[in-house]
Amino acid sequence: MNTEIANHDEQPRPSTGPVRRNPFNESIELVSSGGLGGGNGSAPWTPSSTPTNSGIVQAIEATERTLHRNQKRSLAGIALRAFLLGGTFFSSTALTLYLSTQSSSPLWRLPFFLASLSLFHFLEFYSTAFANPANAEALILLAGLSLVFFGQIIRTSAIIQAGPSFSHLVAQRKKETHVLITSGIYSILRHPSYFGFFWWGIGTQLVLGNVFCLLGYSAVLWKFFSARIKGEEEFLVRFFKKDYEEFRKRTPVGIPYIK
């Protein structure tokens, strides 16, 4: 009799299915609990509530350890490799174009090989992200970090090489220290400081991860540098005449659709 009553009173268990996550609510819970769990009335995390012998916890901790410095999947190592990969690709591509168009030397084959090798490794990760969208966010983050470091290095190098000729304001009168620099990084890019700033800005928006901010920021940067380069080069032609016109013909800006 007791068994029949127990079976009669037993309620069917609801089927368990995938639970949709709400990032907004999760963020609120994370902030309200100081990152220690809890929220929405649930009990906050306490040392006594931690399952010390759980296999799941041990697996999570083992995975986290692989992301630490000097480990196989170190985040610092991933960021460094992404930066080197992007820097190698862009510099090798620029050097390939320069050597193949400005000289008859066969030395362009070496940077071409490095650019091809860098592109191959990028496409390996990109193809993986395309087939498995779960990895796309991490790859976008790495691409953004690479552009930030790459753009900053290019801009800083350009400022250092320009020396007294560099100014944040467009010079409307030629000074005695104002010279036309066509060597070094300026032999590859006509406005390397603007090039670096543009791609640095794109990288920051990729790291931010908001597509609307990326599109808006890109449009603002492009409009700004398009107008600035056009106006600045009118003065540069006036300062250096045919020397600058020839320099402008053989060196690109490196920003899309700005010639």
C-alpha positions in Angstrom: 0.0 0.0 0.0 2.7 2.4 0.9 4.5 1.7 -2.4 1.3 2.4 -4.4 0.8 5.7 -2.6 4.4 6.7 -3.2 4.2 5.9 -6.9 0.9 7.8 -7.2 2.2 10.9 -5.5 5.4 10.9 -7.5 5.4 13.7 -10.1 6.9 13.4 -13.6 10.2 15.1 -13.9 10.4 17.9 -16.5 12.6 17.1 -19.5 15.9 18.8 -19.5 17.0 20.6 -22.6 19.5 23.3 -23.6 19.1 26.4 -21.5 19.4 29.7 -23.3 22.0 32.0 -21.7 21.3 35.6 -21.2 24.6 37.5 -21.2 23.1 40.6 -19.8 21.6 38.8 -16.8 24.8 36.9 -16.3 26.8 40.2 -16.3 24.4 41.6 -13.7 24.8 38.5 -11.5 28.6 38.6 -11.9 28.8 42.3 -10.8 26.3 41.9 -8.0 28.2 39.0 -6.5 31.6 40.4 -7.0 32.5 37.6 -9.4 32.0 35.0 -6.8 28.7 33.5 -8.0 25.3 33.8 -6.6 22.8 36.4 -7.8 19.0 36.3 -8.2 18.6 35.0 -4.7 21.0 32.1 -5.1 23.6 31.5 -2.4 27.0 33.3 -3.0 30.2 31.3 -3.3 31.8 30.3 -0.1 35.0 28.2 0.5 32.9 25.5 2.1 30.6 25.2 -0.9 33.4 24.4 -3.3 33.6 20.8 -4.4 37.2 20.1 -3.7 37.2 16.6 -5.1 35.2 17.2 -8.2 36.6 15.9 -11.5 35.0 18.8 -13.3 36.7 21.4 -11.1 40.0 19.6 -11.6 39.6 19.6 -15.4 38.8 23.3 -15.4 41.8 24.1 -13.3 44.0 22.0 -15.6 42.7 23.9 -18.6 43.3 27.2 -16.9 46.9 26.3 -16.1 47.6 25.8 -19.8 46.8 29.5 -20.4 49.4 30.7 -17.9 52.7 32.1 -18.9 55.3 29.7 -20.3 52.6 27.0 -20.8 51.6 25.3 -24.0 48.5 27.5 -24.6 49.8 30.7 -22.9 47.6 33.7 -23.8 50.8 35.8 -23.8 52.3 33.4 -26.3 49.2 33.5 -28.5 49.2 37.3 -28.6 52.9 37.4 -29.4 52.5 34.9 -32.3 49.5 36.8 -33.6 51.5 40.0 -33.6 54.5 38.5 -35.3 52.3 36.8 -37.9 50.5 40.0 -38.8 53.7 42.1 -38.8 55.5 39.6 -41.0 52.7 39.4 -43.5 52.3 43.1 -43.9 56.0 44.0 -43.9 56.8 41.1 -46.3 54.0 42.0 -48.6 55.1 45.6 -48.8 58.7 44.7 -49.3 57.7 42.2 -52.1 55.7 44.9 -53.9 58.6 47.4 -53.6 61.4 45.1 -54.7 59.3 43.6 -57.6 58.2 47.0 -59.0 61.2 49.3 -58.2 64.1 47.0 -59.1 65.0 44.0 -61.2 66.6 42.2 -58.3 65.3 38.7 -57.6 65.4 39.4 -53.8 61.7 39.9 -53.8 61.3 36.1 -53.7 62.4 35.9 -50.1 59.7 38.3 -48.6 57.2 36.8 -51.0 57.9 33.4 -49.3 57.5 34.9 -45.9 54.2 36.6 -46.8 52.9 33.4 -48.3 53.9 31.4 -45.2 52.2 33.9 -43.0 49.1 33.9 -45.1 49.0 30.1 -45.0 49.0 30.0 -41.2 46.4 32.7 -41.0 44.1 30.8 -43.4 44.6 27.7 -41.3 43.1 29.4 -38.3 40.5 31.3 -40.3 39.2 28.2 -42.0 38.9 26.6 -38.6 36.9 29.5 -37.4 34.7 29.4 -40.5 34.0 25.7 -39.9 33.7 26.1 -36.2 32.2 29.6 -35.3 32.9 29.0 -31.6 36.5 29.9 -32.3 35.8 33.0 -34.4 35.6 35.4 -31.4 39.1 34.4 -30.2 40.5 34.9 -33.7 38.9 38.3 -34.1 40.4 39.3 -30.8 43.9 38.1 -31.9 43.5 39.9 -35.2 42.6 43.1 -33.3 45.6 42.8 -31.0 47.9 42.2 -33.9 46.7 45.3 -35.7 47.1 47.4 -32.5 50.7 46.4 -32.0 51.5 46.5 -35.7 49.9 49.9 -36.2 51.6 51.3 -33.1 55.1 50.1 -34.2 54.6 51.6 -37.7 53.5 55.0 -36.4 56.2 55.2 -33.8 58.9 54.2 -36.2 57.6 56.9 -38.7 57.7 59.6 -36.1 61.2 58.7 -34.9 62.5 58.6 -38.5 60.9 61.9 -39.5 62.5 63.7 -36.5 62.1 67.5 -36.7 60.0 67.1 -39.9 57.2 65.5 -38.0 54.4 67.6 -36.5 50.8 66.9 -35.3 49.8 70.0 -37.1 50.0 70.3 -40.9 52.8 72.7 -41.7 51.7 75.5 -44.0 55.1 77.0 -44.3 58.3 75.2 -45.1 60.8 75.4 -42.2 64.6 75.0 -42.5 64.4 71.6 -40.8 61.6 70.4 -43.1 63.0 67.9 -45.5 61.4 65.3 -47.8 62.2 61.8 -46.3 62.0 59.0 -48.9 64.2 56.3 -47.2 63.5 53.6 -44.6 59.8 53.1 -43.9 59.0 56.1 -46.1 60.2 54.2 -49.1 57.4 51.8 -48.6 54.6 54.0 -47.3 54.0 57.7 -48.2 52.3 58.5 -44.9 53.4 55.7 -42.5 52.3 57.6 -39.4 48.7 57.9 -40.8 48.9 54.3 -42.0 49.8 53.1 -38.5 47.2 55.2 -36.8 44.4 54.0 -39.1 45.1 50.3 -38.6 45.8 50.8 -34.9 42.3 52.2 -34.7 40.7 49.3 -36.6 42.5 46.9 -34.3 41.1 48.6 -31.2 37.6 48.2 -32.5 38.1 44.6 -33.3 39.2 44.1 -29.7 36.2 46.0 -28.5 34.0 43.5 -30.4 31.2 45.8 -31.5 30.4 45.7 -35.2 28.6 49.1 -35.1 31.6 50.8 -33.4 33.9 49.1 -35.9 32.0 50.4 -38.9 31.5 53.9 -37.4 35.1 54.3 -36.3 36.4 53.1 -39.6 34.3 55.6 -41.5 35.4 58.4 -39.3 39.1 57.5 -39.6 38.9 57.1 -43.3 37.1 60.4 -43.8 39.6 62.2 -41.5 42.7 60.8 -43.2 41.3 61.2 -46.7 40.8 64.9 -46.2 44.0 65.4 -44.2 46.2 63.7 -46.8 44.7 65.6 -49.7 45.2 69.0 -48.0 48.6 68.2 -46.6 49.9 67.0 -50.0 49.0 70.3 -51.6 51.5 72.0 -49.2 54.1 69.3 -49.8 53.9 69.7 -53.6 54.3 73.4 -53.0 57.3 72.8 -50.7 59.2 70.1 -52.8 57.6 70.4 -56.2 58.5 67.6 -58.6 60.4 65.7 -56.0 57.2 65.1 -54.0 55.2 64.4 -57.1 57.6 61.6 -58.1 57.6 60.3 -54.5 53.8 60.3 -54.5 53.7 58.3 -57.7 55.9 55.5 -56.5 54.7 55.1 -52.9 51.2 54.1 -51.7 49.4 55.3 -48.6 48.3 51.9 -47.4 44.8 53.0 -46.5 42.0 51.6 -48.7 40.8 53.8 -51.5 43.2 56.7 -50.6 45.7 57.2 -53.4 
